[in-house]
């Protein structure tokens, strides 16, 4: 069973979240521009009308064999550490420790403004999060405990 993502006042499935992120209009901070979707259609030799909207292009891609998982990977769509913290009741330090040891896959970063400057925070693989059970997280935390030097595995 896939874990849902709490987004504002609702719980979204992973597919709904990926679609929302792709279609979101955030100016220069868009995850995917219309031209990116057009380029993907051209690469996959999918016919489309030049006046198509982002949603129509996304639908075309999905109807012609693209999966939400491949789109999430292509556009580096992920979840923040806050999502992990709320879902598993763990701390930011736990997330950073698991990231450093290679247990959590970083797929990108997002920019936010705080204290008068731009900051960047990592985004973690959304499908890794969605497939992770509470027991899986518990095992990871036991494998990489706090305040103990652990030889981190690096999966490259």
N, C-alpha and C positions, 0 to 999 in steps of 0.2 A: 504494500500500500504506500502510495506517495504522500508525503507530508505536505500540508498546505502552507501558504505564506500569508501571514497577517499583514494586510495592507490597509492602512487607515482604519475604517470601521468594518472591513469585510475580510473574509478568508478567501484567497485565490488559489486555484490549482496552479501548478507550475506552467502549464500551457497558457492559462489566462494571464499570468504574470509576464511571460515572455512576449505575448502578443501586446500587452499594455506597454511594455518597455519599447518595443519596436515602433509602435504607433504614436508614442508620446511625442508631443511637440515641445521641445525644450530649447529651441533656438540652436545655438552653436554646440550645445551639450547633448544633442540628440544621440541616441544609441545608434540609430540607423537613419540615414537620409534617404529620400525618395530615389536619388541617383544610385545609392548603394543597392537598393532593391531592383532597380532597372538593370544594373550591371549583372546582378545574380541571374535575372531572367534571361539576359542576353547570353551569358556564359552557359546556361543550361538549355539554350535554344528554345525558350518559351516565348511564343508570340504574345505581345501586349500592346495596348494602345498607349500612345505617348501622353494622353490626358488622364491616364489611370491614377487613382489615388493610392496612397501607401497601403491602405487596407485592401484594395483590389489586387495590388501587386503581391501582397503577403498571401492572400487567398490563392492566387495563381501558383505561387511557389509551393504552398502546402498541397494543392491538388496535383502537382506534378512531381511528387516524390520527396520534397524537402520535409524534414521532420522539425518539430520545435526544438529538439535537442541539438540538431545541426545548426539551426538558426541561432540558438543561444551561444553556441561555440563560435560561430562566425562573427557575431557582434559583441562578444565578451560580456554577455549578460550574466550577472551573478547577484548574490545577496551579501549584505553587509554583515559585520560581526554582530550587530544589534539583533538581527534575525536569529542567529545562533543563540545569543544570550537569552532572548525571550523564550525560544522553543525548548532549550535544554536547561535553563536556569543555571547558567555558568557565567563566569566573569570574562571581561575583555582580555585579561592576562592569560586565561585558559586558551582562548582563541589564538592569541599571538604565539603562545608556546606550541600549540598544535600546528600552526602555520610554519613556524621556524623549523619544526621537525619534519615537515613535509607530509603531515597527516591530512591537512586541508589544502586543497588545490586553489591557488589564486588565479583568477582568469582575467582580471583587469583592475581598474581603480575608478573611483568617482571623486569629483571635485566638490568641495563645499567651502563656504566662507565662514570664518570664525576669527574673532579678535582682530578684525581689520585686514586679514590676509587670506589667501587661498590655501587650503590644505587638501591633501589627497589621502583617501582611505582605500584599502584593498576590497575587492569584490571576490567572493568565494564561489566556486562552482555550484550552480543552482541545483543541478541534478544530483550531485554528491549530497547536498543538504537534504533534498527531497527523499532520497532513498535511505537516509540514515535513521536508524531507530534509536530509541533511548538507550537500549543495551549496547549498541555500537558506540555511542558517545561515551558511555560509562567505561567500556573496554579501552577506548583511546586515552581517556583520562588516567586510567590505571597504568597503561603502558608508558605514558609520559607524565609522571607525577610532578607536583610542585616541589620547588626547593631541593631538587636532586639532579645532579648532573647525569644526563641521559645521553647516550650516543644516539643522536637523531639519525634516522634512516633518511636517505635522500633518494627518492625514486625519480630518476631522470629518463 
